């Protein structure tokens, strides 16, 4: 689902950020909860669902394939169609800006006796899809794509598809998840060997809904054609959304914020660990579980950060958070060096290039080399600012420079803040309210 028209917004030096907040529901979990509920037989009730444009794209596509999804007060209800129950969509499925929607739903369709066309916005249509298409073809689905392995594309599912053992050639939770969702309607056992672990949201969510799934070392085994049951669940707050608020509190002098109910899946908290190692005052309290995931509250205070050499091994645990991490590094004392981040060039934008270009424009000292950035921080002093940043339909780039503007001598203008609505509706208004 496309966001609204471009909406420029200037962000200026802020008073200390204070308050207690909750961030939107975890986007990754929201996609998976909707899909698993759609494949269950009966009515599921989901609270805390992300209402950003990306998750709305998944919901709209599921509705187009016969799943009833409705708002019920603070929750959403999903009347699942059961194993193999998806219907032939009458029109192309519009993925908007959501790569997660496209890749996960490609997998879901691949083992159904239907054909679905997938389209997206200009940003999504530049992103590679062959990494998902290739293993889906090996289970028997037909996938036809635009030149370069991109959208628009069509998936023609095979029922029954062929159970396989898949060895992941590169770490990708989205490719793994696509294969697991395809496996729900494949007879026998599908095995996925994952030499480099990635976030395990799909495994947890499938188990919560009753799938016959087991994780043994680096191998995931799912037995297909088992009936999923409806569930009532609450989606934790998105750690990727909390990252922007946490960094804002760390870099704006005098700030003190509490962020409640944040998902703390070990595969998603690399940023918070890294910021703590750099001297960030981030206190984790009240650990608990929600929606099959670990959850906690975060208390964050303004801190003097120290630059560091970032180990490449942490990248899979914070790959979506590097844009806002680069902003934090721009305010640290000394040099921060990153490498092994080639995957960032294939997100909603080339995030390495976009962040390097934007940070230079607002006066940060940045060097881009190969698969990483080196940033010489200000030691906590404000950046010069005074530039207009075009996020090029990338929500994380837009929100990163909004945060940077809170400690800049001259305002930083983001040329299109509407793109933030894909993951964090109301983000700009929230930042303003915390600094009043």
N, C-alpha and C positions, 0 to 999 in steps of 0.2 A: 504494500500500500504506500503510495507516494505521500510525502509530507506536504504541508501547505506551502504557499509561495514564499520566496526569499524574505527574510526578516532580519534586517541589520540591527545590531545592538552594540552599544559602547559599554565597556566595563572599566571603571575608574578605581583609584585607590580607596580601600574600604576601611571603615572602623573595625575594631576587633569583632570577630565572628563569635556569637554566643547563642546557645540554645540546645535543645534536645530534639532530634528529628528521627524520622524513618525514611529510608530511601525506597524507590519503587521495587517491586518484587523482582527476584532474579530472572533476567531475560532468558538465560540458557535453560533454567528449570521450567520456566513458563512454557516455552516451546514444547519441551518434552512432556510436561504434564498434560497439555492439551492433546498431544498425539496419543499418548498412552490411554488417556480417558476416552478418546475417540475409538480406540481399538478394544476397549473393554465392552462388556455387554451389560448395559444398565446406566444409571445416572450417577455421575461423579460431581462433587462440589469442591471448587477450588477457590480459596481465599488468598489474597495477596498477589494475584496474577498481575504481571506487568501489563500495563495498558499502553505501552509505546507502540509506534507504528510497526515495528518488526513483528511483534507477537500478534498484532491485529492481522498482519498478512497471513500468518499461519492459521489463525482462526477462520479467516475468510475462505482460504483454500479448503479447509476441512468441511466448512459448510457447503461449498460447491460440490463436494463429493458425498453429500448426504448426511453429514453429522449435524445434529442440532446443538447449538451453543448459544446460551442466553445469559443475560445479566440478572442476578437475583439478589438485590440489595448489595451488600459488600462483597458478594461472591459471584462466581460464574458457574453455571451448571452445564455439563456436557452429557448428552444422551448418546452413549457409545453404540456403534453398530456391530461390534464383535469382530472376531477373526474373519478376514476375507470379505467384509461387508461394505467396503467403499464402492460408490457408484461412479459411473462414467461422468466426468464434468462436462458441462455443455459449452464452456468457453475456456480460454487460456487462464491459467492460475497466475495471478499477478503477485510476485514476490516483493514488489517495492524495492527497498534497499537492503533486504534481509538475506544474506548468504546462508544463515542457519536455516531459515524457512526452506530455501531452495534445496539445499543439500539433504536435509533430513526427509523432506517430502519426496524427493527423488527416490530415496531408498524405500519409503513406505509404498509408493506406487509400483516399484519394480517387481513385487511379488503378487500383485493384484491383476486380474484379467481386464485391465482398462488401459487407456492411453491418455496421457495428460501433457498438455503444452505448458511450458513455464516461461514467463516473461518477467522483466524487472526494469528498474529505472536505469539511467545512464551509468551510474556508478556500478551497480550490480552487473550490468551487461558487459563490463570490462573485466570481471573477475573470473578466474579459471575454474572450470567445472569438470575437466577431464579426469582429475584425480578421484572424483566420485563415480563418473561414468564408467571408467575402465573396470573396476571390480563388479559393478552392477551388470555389465555385459557378460562377465564370466558366470553369473548365476542364471543367465538366459534372457535378461531384459534387453530390449533394443533402445538405444539412446542416440538420437540424432541431434547434432548441435550446430550452431552457427560457426563460421570459420574461426579458428583459434581456440576451439573448445569452450565456447561461451554461450550465454543466453542470446536469443531465444533458443530453447531446446524442447524436444519431445521425448518422453519416456513411455515405451509400450511394455507393460509388465507381462511376465510369464507366470502362469499358475497351472501346476505347481512349478516353482523355480527350483534350481538345483542347489542342494546344500554343499558348501565348500569350506575349506580351510583357507583363511586369508591371512597372509603375513604382511603387516603394515610396513611399507617401504619408507615412510616418514611419519612423524608424530602428527596426528590430526584427529581430534575428538569428533569433528563433524563427519569425516569419512567413516570412522568406527561406528558412530551412531547410525548413519545411513544403512550400514550393513546389518546392524542389530535390528533395526526396524524392518528391513526387508526379511530378516530371518523369522520374524513372528509368524509369517504365513508360508514358510518353507518346511516341508516335512523333514524329519530327522534333525541332526545336530549341525549347527553352524559354529565353526571355531574361528576365533580371531586371535592371532599372535601379535602382541604389541611389545616389541623390544624396548621402546621408550614410552613409559606410562604417560597418558594424557588424562584430562579431567574425566571423572567417572560418573558424571551426572546421569547418563543414560542407564548404566548398569544399576545404579541405586533406584532410579525411577521405575524401571522395568520390574525389579524385584518387589518394589512397593505395590505395584499393581498385580503381582502374582505370576509373573513370567518365570519359567523354569530356566534360570540363568545361574551360572556359577563362575567364579573367578579363581583360577588356580595358577599362582605365579604370574607369568606374563601371558597366560592364555585365558580367554573368555569363551565360555561354551553356552550356547542357547539352544534349547530344544523347541522347535517350532510347532505350531498348531495347538498350543496349550491356551486355554481360555483365560483372558484377563478379567479381573473383577473390578467393579467401580470402587472408588475411594473418595473419602473426604480428606482434604489436605490443605495446609497453609504454606504458601511459598515464602521462604526467607527473603530478606532484603538483599539486593544485588551487590556483591562486593565490588564489582566493576563500577557501579554507580557511587558506592560509598567512597571509592578511591578519590574521586574529584573533590568531595567534601572534605575528606581527611587531608589532602594536600593543601587545600585552601586554608584550613586551620593551621597547618604547619608553617605556612609562609607569611601569613598576615599577623603582624605583631599584636600580642595581647589576646589572641583568640583562644577560646576554650569551648569545644563542642562535644556532645554525646550523640552517637549514632546507634540506635537500638535495633536489635533483631537482624544483624548482618550475617549472611551465610559465611561459614568458616570452613568450607570444604578444603582439605589440605592442598588440593590441586589448584586452588584459586587465591591463596593468601600470600603468594610470593611477594607482592608489592608491600604489604604491611610489614613483613619480616625484613625486607630490604630497607624500608624507611626507618624501622627501629634500629637496624644496624648502623644507619647513617646518623643516629642521634635523635630520631623523631620520638617524641613523647606520646606513645600510643599504648593505652592500657586496655587489655581484653578482660571482660568480666562476664559473669552470669552465663556460663556455657550451658547449652541445652540442645535439644533436637527438635526439628520441625520439618515436615515433608520428607522425612528420610535423610535429612542433612544436618550436620552440626551447625549451631547458631550461637552467637554471642553478641554482647554490646561493646562498643568501642568508645573510649574517652580519649580525645585528641587535643593536645595543647601546642601552641606556637613553640617552635624549637629551632635551634641553630644546627642545621644539617651539615654533615661532612661529606665531601666528595669521596668516591671509591671506585674501585675496579669491580664491575658487575660480572659475576661468574656466568658464562653462557648456559650452564645447566639449569639456572633458575627460569630461563625464558619461557618454557612451556607452562609454568605456574603463574605467569603474569603477562602473557603475550598481549592481551587486550589493554593492559594498563600502562604500557610503555609510553604512550603519548603524554599522559599526565606525570609519569615518572620523570620524563625529560624536563618538564616544567619545574618539578621539585629540584632536580639537579642544577637548573639554571640559578637557583637561589642558594645553593650549598656553598660551603667554603672549600675552595680547591677544585681539583679536576675530577670529573666522573667519566669513566670510559665504559662503553658497551660494545659488544660484538656478538656474532651468532644470531643476528636478528633479521636474516633475509626474509623470513615469513612476513614481516611487516610490510614488505613491498607489494603484497598480494591481498591486502585488506580492502576496506571501502575506498581507500586511496593508497598511494605509496607513502606509508606513514613515516618512514625514515626521511624521505625527501621533503614531505609536507612539513614535518616538525622542524627539520633543519632550516628550511626556507623561512618559516614563520618566526622561529626564534631569532634568527639573524635580523629579520625585519624589525623586531622590537628591542634590539640592542644586545642580545645575548651573544656570547662567544662560542661558536659551534663549528666543529669540523666533521664533515660526513665522509666516511671512508668505507667502501665495500658494504659490509653487513652490520654497521654500527655507527654510533655517534660518540664524539668526545666533546664534553661541555665544560667550560671554565665558569664556575659559578660566581655570584656576586658577593657571597658571604652573608647573605640576608638583606643586602641593600636593594632598594627598588630597581627594577629594570627601566630603561628609558621609555619604552612603550611608544605610543604615538603613531602606530601603523594600523592599517586595515588588513585583516586576514581573511582570505577566501578559503573556507574549509573544504570546498569541492565535494559537497554531499557526504562528508565524513563527520558523523556525530561526535566521535571522540576527539578529533582535531578541534572542532568548534568549542567543545566544553573545556578543553585544555587551555586554549587561549583566553577564554572567559575567566578562568581561574588566574592566569598570569596577570590579567588586567587589575586584579585586586591589590597587587603590590607593584604598580608601575607609576612613574612620575607623570606620564601623560596617558590618557585613556587609550585602551586597545579596543578597536572595533572589529567585531566578527561580522562579516558580510552577510551571513545567513545562519542565524541561530535556530531557525525552524527545523534544521536537520537534527538537532538534539532531541526532538520529539520522538524519534525512532526508538530511543531507549530511555530517555529521562524527561518526560513531559513536565513543564514547569520549572526546569532547572534554573533558568536565569532569574525568575521571580524568587526562588528559594534562596539563591545567593544574596540577592538584595535584602530579603527579610532578615537574614542572619547578621547582616552588617548594620542594622539600624540601631 
